[in-house]
């Protein structure tokens, strides 16, 4: 079994910062791609940022320059530093992870339960 546990969400004023953390445990390979996704009410879940085992990253255009993703391979953890938050960043943020094979991904996508981020004055 694989579990992903997120922490760090909360209520913050516009312009503020939050740091999200996600720790994976169980049978997932230490060689994996991990990322953060978010879903606002009435909207599709979207990729915010991800990072592969080599450290290559992808970001949603609207968060570039404000958010930074990082990982700790040894601890199977991923982090999202969110700065200069805006009300439109309000969403449930989910950690996701998938094992990497020799070529491409293997096995299913794993998801955390989500952590609420609310940006409001």
N, CA and C atoms as a LAMMPS dump frame, in Angstrom:
ITEM: TIMESTEP
0
ITEM: NUMBER OF ATOMS
363
ITEM: BOX BOUNDS ff ff ff
-5.0000000000000000e+02 5.0000000000000000e+02
-5.0000000000000000e+02 5.0000000000000000e+02
-5.0000000000000000e+02 5.0000000000000000e+02
ITEM: ATOMS id mol type element x y z
1 1 1 N 0.825 -1.182 0
2 1 2 C 0 0 0
3 1 3 C 0.873 1.25 0
4 2 1 N 0.321 2.311 -0.572
5 2 2 C 1.005 3.586 -0.644
6 2 3 C 0.125 4.644 -0.007
7 3 1 N 0.73 5.456 0.81
8 3 2 C 0.029 6.579 1.402
9 3 3 C 0.798 7.867 1.149
10 4 1 N 0.061 8.919 0.84
11 4 2 C 0.623 10.252 0.707
12 4 3 C -0.093 11.146 1.706
13 5 1 N 0.665 11.832 2.519
14 5 2 C 0.092 12.668 3.556
15 5 3 C 0.578 14.093 3.365
16 6 1 N -0.369 15.002 3.148
17 6 2 C -0.058 16.407 2.954
18 6 3 C -0.222 17.184 4.252
19 7 1 N 0.502 18.279 4.335
20 7 2 C 0.345 19.191 5.448
21 7 3 C 0.757 20.587 4.991
22 8 1 N 0.367 21.587 5.751
23 8 2 C 0.812 22.94 5.491
24 8 3 C -0.237 23.883 4.952
25 9 1 N -1.408 23.374 4.607
26 9 2 C -2.46 24.242 4.121
27 9 3 C -3.034 25.096 5.232
28 10 1 N -3.852 26.051 4.84
29 10 2 C -4.47 26.917 5.817
30 10 3 C -5.028 28.167 5.196
31 11 1 N -5.335 29.121 6.046
32 11 2 C -5.88 30.409 5.635
33 11 3 C -4.78 31.449 5.664
34 12 1 N -4.648 32.195 4.579
35 12 2 C -3.609 33.209 4.485
36 12 3 C -4.164 34.41 3.733
37 13 1 N -3.654 35.584 4.051
38 13 2 C -4.066 36.797 3.359
39 13 3 C -3.369 36.92 2.008
40 14 1 N -3.977 37.627 1.064
41 14 2 C -3.3 37.861 -0.211
42 14 3 C -1.912 38.441 -0.001
43 15 1 N -0.964 37.926 -0.779
44 15 2 C 0.422 38.331 -0.635
45 15 3 C 1.212 37.5 0.353
46 16 1 N 0.537 36.657 1.096
47 16 2 C 1.196 35.829 2.08
48 16 3 C 1.813 34.582 1.483
49 17 1 N 2.343 33.736 2.357
50 17 2 C 3.048 32.537 1.935
51 17 3 C 2.592 31.321 2.723
52 18 1 N 2.701 30.176 2.08
53 18 2 C 2.49 28.888 2.713
54 18 3 C 3.491 27.907 2.131
55 19 1 N 3.842 26.905 2.912
56 19 2 C 4.701 25.831 2.429
57 19 3 C 3.99 24.504 2.65
58 20 1 N 3.694 23.822 1.567
59 20 2 C 3.045 22.529 1.628
60 20 3 C 4.083 21.418 1.63
61 21 1 N 3.798 20.381 2.398
62 21 2 C 4.672 19.226 2.473
63 21 3 C 3.873 17.97 2.195
64 22 1 N 4.517 16.998 1.578
65 22 2 C 3.894 15.717 1.298
66 22 3 C 4.922 14.626 1.508
67 23 1 N 4.571 13.646 2.297
68 23 2 C 5.446 12.515 2.562
69 23 3 C 4.776 11.232 2.096
70 24 1 N 5.495 10.458 1.306
71 24 2 C 5.004 9.177 0.817
72 24 3 C 5.532 8.051 1.681
73 25 1 N 4.71 7.042 1.859
74 25 2 C 5.125 5.863 2.589
75 25 3 C 4.511 4.635 1.94
76 26 1 N 5.07 3.488 2.242
77 26 2 C 4.573 2.246 1.675
78 26 3 C 5.437 1.762 0.531
79 27 1 N 4.816 1.076 -0.407
80 27 2 C 5.542 0.33 -1.429
81 27 3 C 5.974 1.138 -2.646
82 28 1 N 5.655 2.422 -2.698
83 28 2 C 6.042 3.21 -3.86
84 28 3 C 7.557 3.257 -3.978
85 29 1 N 8.031 3.198 -5.207
86 29 2 C 9.46 3.257 -5.456
87 29 3 C 10.021 4.603 -5.05
88 30 1 N 11.247 4.597 -4.582
89 30 2 C 11.919 5.85 -4.282
90 30 3 C 12.259 6.62 -5.556
91 31 1 N 12.192 5.959 -6.689
92 31 2 C 12.405 6.59 -7.978
93 31 3 C 11.024 6.922 -8.55
94 32 1 N 10.651 8.182 -8.481
95 32 2 C 9.298 8.552 -8.859
96 32 3 C 9.214 10.014 -9.258
97 33 1 N 8.087 10.35 -9.831
98 33 2 C 7.729 11.735 -10.079
99 33 3 C 6.663 12.13 -9.074
100 34 1 N 6.841 13.259 -8.444
101 34 2 C 5.882 13.747 -7.469
102 34 3 C 5.452 15.152 -7.858
103 35 1 N 4.241 15.492 -7.471
104 35 2 C 3.76 16.805 -7.834
105 35 3 C 2.601 17.268 -6.993
106 36 1 N 2.205 18.491 -7.279
107 36 2 C 1.074 19.12 -6.62
108 36 3 C 0.024 19.497 -7.645
109 37 1 N -1.21 19.2 -7.314
110 37 2 C -2.356 19.506 -8.141
111 37 3 C -3.362 20.264 -7.285
112 38 1 N -4.242 21.008 -7.918
113 38 2 C -5.248 21.703 -7.146
114 38 3 C -6.588 21.667 -7.857
115 39 1 N -7.629 21.765 -7.062
116 39 2 C -8.981 21.781 -7.589
117 39 3 C -9.809 22.801 -6.83
118 40 1 N -10.27 23.8 -7.546
119 40 2 C -11.157 24.798 -6.988
120 40 3 C -12.597 24.37 -7.222
121 41 1 N -13.535 24.869 -6.423
122 41 2 C -14.938 24.489 -6.599
123 41 3 C -15.427 24.73 -8.02
124 42 1 N -16.055 23.716 -8.602
125 42 2 C -16.605 23.832 -9.937
126 42 3 C -15.596 23.775 -11.06
127 43 1 N -14.341 23.494 -10.756
128 43 2 C -13.308 23.464 -11.774
129 43 3 C -12.611 22.114 -11.813
130 44 1 N -11.945 21.847 -12.926
131 44 2 C -11.176 20.619 -13.073
132 44 3 C -9.903 20.674 -12.237
133 45 1 N -9.458 19.504 -11.817
134 45 2 C -8.169 19.424 -11.157
135 45 3 C -7.073 19.765 -12.164
136 46 1 N -6.115 20.562 -11.74
137 46 2 C -5.056 20.979 -12.627
138 46 3 C -3.688 20.788 -11.979
139 47 1 N -2.715 20.529 -12.82
140 47 2 C -1.34 20.426 -12.341
141 47 3 C -0.837 21.799 -11.94
142 48 1 N -0.284 21.891 -10.752
143 48 2 C 0.354 23.115 -10.291
144 48 3 C 1.853 23.05 -10.574
145 49 1 N 2.47 21.966 -10.168
146 49 2 C 3.894 21.766 -10.398
147 49 3 C 4.221 20.308 -10.163
148 50 1 N 5.194 19.795 -10.884
149 50 2 C 5.716 18.475 -10.567
150 50 3 C 7.22 18.452 -10.746
151 51 1 N 7.811 17.396 -10.226
152 51 2 C 9.261 17.261 -10.261
153 51 3 C 9.594 15.784 -10.374
154 52 1 N 10.438 15.439 -11.337
155 52 2 C 10.786 14.041 -11.507
156 52 3 C 11.999 13.673 -10.675
157 53 1 N 12.416 12.422 -10.778
158 53 2 C 13.484 11.941 -9.924
159 53 3 C 14.815 12.624 -10.207
160 54 1 N 14.954 13.162 -11.403
161 54 2 C 16.174 13.873 -11.766
162 54 3 C 16.152 15.339 -11.364
163 55 1 N 15.001 15.809 -10.888
164 55 2 C 14.88 17.191 -10.479
165 55 3 C 14.314 18.121 -11.53
166 56 1 N 13.933 17.595 -12.684
167 56 2 C 13.306 18.424 -13.712
168 56 3 C 11.895 18.799 -13.276
169 57 1 N 11.503 20.041 -13.528
170 57 2 C 10.243 20.562 -13.022
171 57 3 C 9.345 21.094 -14.127
172 58 1 N 8.062 21.14 -13.826
173 58 2 C 7.06 21.785 -14.657
174 58 3 C 6.16 22.604 -13.755
175 59 1 N 5.718 23.76 -14.261
176 59 2 C 4.856 24.639 -13.489
177 59 3 C 3.672 25.105 -14.306
178 60 1 N 2.551 25.264 -13.631
179 60 2 C 1.426 25.964 -14.2
180 60 3 C 1.844 27.415 -14.459
181 61 1 N 1.502 27.934 -15.619
182 61 2 C 1.958 29.259 -15.996
183 61 3 C 1.612 30.342 -14.989
184 62 1 N 0.441 30.266 -14.387
185 62 2 C -0.006 31.314 -13.491
186 62 3 C 0.712 31.318 -12.137
187 63 1 N 1.479 30.272 -11.843
188 63 2 C 2.211 30.225 -10.574
189 63 3 C 3.707 30.399 -10.758
190 64 1 N 4.174 30.423 -11.978
191 64 2 C 5.605 30.568 -12.222
192 64 3 C 6.112 31.881 -11.636
193 65 1 N 7.236 31.792 -10.968
194 65 2 C 7.8 32.946 -10.306
195 65 3 C 7.293 33.161 -8.904
196 66 1 N 6.213 32.486 -8.538
197 66 2 C 5.66 32.607 -7.194
198 66 3 C 5.785 31.32 -6.384
199 67 1 N 5.662 30.181 -7.054
200 67 2 C 5.729 28.878 -6.391
201 67 3 C 7.029 28.179 -6.754
202 68 1 N 7.539 27.401 -5.83
203 68 2 C 8.735 26.608 -6.065
204 68 3 C 8.529 25.203 -5.526
205 69 1 N 8.741 24.205 -6.382
206 69 2 C 8.624 22.821 -5.963
207 69 3 C 10.017 22.255 -5.711
208 70 1 N 10.117 21.4 -4.722
209 70 2 C 11.371 20.741 -4.411
210 70 3 C 11.076 19.364 -3.843
211 71 1 N 12.102 18.539 -3.728
212 71 2 C 11.894 17.195 -3.215
213 71 3 C 13.088 16.718 -2.406
214 72 1 N 12.821 15.714 -1.598
215 72 2 C 13.842 15.016 -0.846
216 72 3 C 13.685 13.555 -1.226
217 73 1 N 14.55 13.084 -2.124
218 73 2 C 14.405 11.729 -2.642
219 73 3 C 14.526 10.666 -1.555
220 74 1 N 15.469 10.863 -0.663
221 74 2 C 15.68 9.88 0.381
222 74 3 C 14.484 9.702 1.295
223 75 1 N 13.732 10.775 1.487
224 75 2 C 12.571 10.73 2.368
225 75 3 C 11.26 10.598 1.608
226 76 1 N 11.326 10.451 0.289
227 76 2 C 10.133 10.336 -0.552
228 76 3 C 9.158 11.47 -0.269
229 77 1 N 9.673 12.666 -0.231
230 77 2 C 8.865 13.832 0.103
231 77 3 C 8.951 14.883 -0.988
232 78 1 N 7.903 15.688 -1.072
233 78 2 C 7.869 16.797 -2.003
234 78 3 C 7.283 18.005 -1.286
235 79 1 N 7.74 19.188 -1.687
236 79 2 C 7.341 20.412 -1.023
237 79 3 C 6.918 21.44 -2.06
238 80 1 N 6.061 22.33 -1.657
239 80 2 C 5.654 23.432 -2.509
240 80 3 C 5.681 24.707 -1.698
241 81 1 N 6.64 25.552 -2.004
242 81 2 C 6.714 26.868 -1.391
243 81 3 C 5.876 27.825 -2.214
244 82 1 N 4.875 28.409 -1.6
245 82 2 C 3.951 29.296 -2.283
246 82 3 C 4.095 30.695 -1.704
247 83 1 N 4.522 31.613 -2.544
248 83 2 C 4.723 32.998 -2.144
249 83 3 C 3.804 33.906 -2.948
250 84 1 N 3.562 35.091 -2.413
251 84 2 C 2.713 36.085 -3.073
252 84 3 C 1.391 35.471 -3.516
253 85 1 N 0.761 34.815 -2.579
254 85 2 C -0.486 34.116 -2.878
255 85 3 C -1.599 35.085 -3.257
256 86 1 N -2.455 34.608 -4.143
257 86 2 C -3.58 35.378 -4.641
258 86 3 C -4.883 34.66 -4.319
259 87 1 N -5.991 35.388 -4.248
260 87 2 C -7.272 34.72 -3.99
261 87 3 C -7.577 33.6 -4.973
262 88 1 N -7.165 33.742 -6.217
263 88 2 C -7.427 32.711 -7.203
264 88 3 C -6.608 31.446 -6.989
265 89 1 N -5.668 31.467 -6.056
266 89 2 C -4.946 30.261 -5.677
267 89 3 C -5.747 29.388 -4.717
268 90 1 N -6.868 29.883 -4.244
269 90 2 C -7.697 29.13 -3.315
270 90 3 C -8.18 27.835 -3.958
271 91 1 N -7.915 26.723 -3.305
272 91 2 C -8.273 25.408 -3.825
273 91 3 C -7.874 24.356 -2.804
274 92 1 N -8.32 23.139 -3.06
275 92 2 C -7.763 21.996 -2.357
276 92 3 C -6.542 21.544 -3.133
277 93 1 N -5.433 21.423 -2.452
278 93 2 C -4.178 21.024 -3.076
279 93 3 C -3.901 19.56 -2.758
280 94 1 N -3.625 18.794 -3.799
281 94 2 C -3.388 17.366 -3.67
282 94 3 C -1.964 17.014 -4.062
283 95 1 N -1.368 16.169 -3.28
284 95 2 C -0.084 15.587 -3.631
285 95 3 C -0.321 14.349 -4.488
286 96 1 N 0.469 14.196 -5.528
287 96 2 C 0.392 13.022 -6.376
288 96 3 C 1.772 12.44 -6.617
289 97 1 N 1.828 11.134 -6.858
290 97 2 C 3.099 10.471 -7.089
291 97 3 C 2.897 9.253 -7.975
292 98 1 N 3.921 8.971 -8.796
293 98 2 C 3.898 7.798 -9.657
294 98 3 C 5.31 7.304 -9.856
295 99 1 N 5.465 5.986 -9.792
296 99 2 C 6.786 5.387 -9.932
297 99 3 C 7.305 5.518 -11.352
298 100 1 N 8.602 5.656 -11.465
299 100 2 C 9.276 5.698 -12.754
300 100 3 C 9.907 4.347 -13.046
301 101 1 N 9.698 3.859 -14.257
302 101 2 C 10.361 2.66 -14.711
303 101 3 C 11.614 3.003 -15.487
304 102 1 N 12.138 2.008 -16.175
305 102 2 C 13.316 2.266 -16.997
306 102 3 C 12.983 3.245 -18.112
307 103 1 N 11.768 3.133 -18.632
308 103 2 C 11.25 4.059 -19.619
309 103 3 C 9.816 4.402 -19.236
310 104 1 N 9.558 5.642 -18.934
311 104 2 C 8.222 6.071 -18.601
312 104 3 C 7.789 5.662 -17.202
313 105 1 N 6.501 5.808 -16.943
314 105 2 C 5.934 5.506 -15.646
315 105 3 C 5.472 4.069 -15.563
316 106 1 N 5.391 3.564 -14.351
317 106 2 C 4.84 2.248 -14.096
318 106 3 C 3.876 2.344 -12.925
319 107 1 N 2.865 1.491 -12.941
320 107 2 C 1.917 1.456 -11.861
321 107 3 C 0.971 2.643 -11.88
322 108 1 N 0.095 2.7 -10.887
323 108 2 C -0.926 3.743 -10.858
324 108 3 C -0.415 5.058 -10.289
325 109 1 N -1.203 6.095 -10.513
326 109 2 C -1.004 7.357 -9.835
327 109 3 C -1.549 7.233 -8.42
328 110 1 N -0.8 7.736 -7.465
329 110 2 C -1.25 7.752 -6.08
330 110 3 C -1.549 9.181 -5.667
331 111 1 N -2.556 9.326 -4.818
332 111 2 C -3.019 10.647 -4.416
333 111 3 C -3.132 10.761 -2.908
334 112 1 N -2.832 11.942 -2.404
335 112 2 C -3.118 12.253 -1.019
336 112 3 C -4.556 12.687 -0.854
337 113 1 N -4.941 12.948 0.378
338 113 2 C -6.323 13.322 0.661
339 113 3 C -6.609 14.788 0.388
340 114 1 N -5.59 15.589 0.229
341 114 2 C -5.753 16.996 -0.057
342 114 3 C -5.638 17.867 1.176
343 115 1 N -5.194 19.087 0.952
344 115 2 C -5.122 20.073 2.02
345 115 3 C -5.669 21.393 1.49
346 116 1 N -6.515 22.023 2.274
347 116 2 C -7.194 23.241 1.84
348 116 3 C -6.273 24.445 1.958
349 117 1 N -6.206 25.215 0.885
350 117 2 C -5.515 26.497 0.884
351 117 3 C -6.55 27.567 0.577
352 118 1 N -6.701 28.508 1.476
353 118 2 C -7.644 29.597 1.294
354 118 3 C -6.903 30.917 1.394
355 119 1 N -7.023 31.723 0.352
356 119 2 C -6.372 33.029 0.304
357 119 3 C -7.472 34.081 0.313
358 120 1 N -7.572 34.789 1.396
359 120 2 C -8.666 35.739 1.567
360 120 3 C -8.278 36.804 2.573
361 121 1 N -8.779 38.007 2.345
362 121 2 C -8.57 39.095 3.282
363 121 3 C -9.727 39.207 4.265
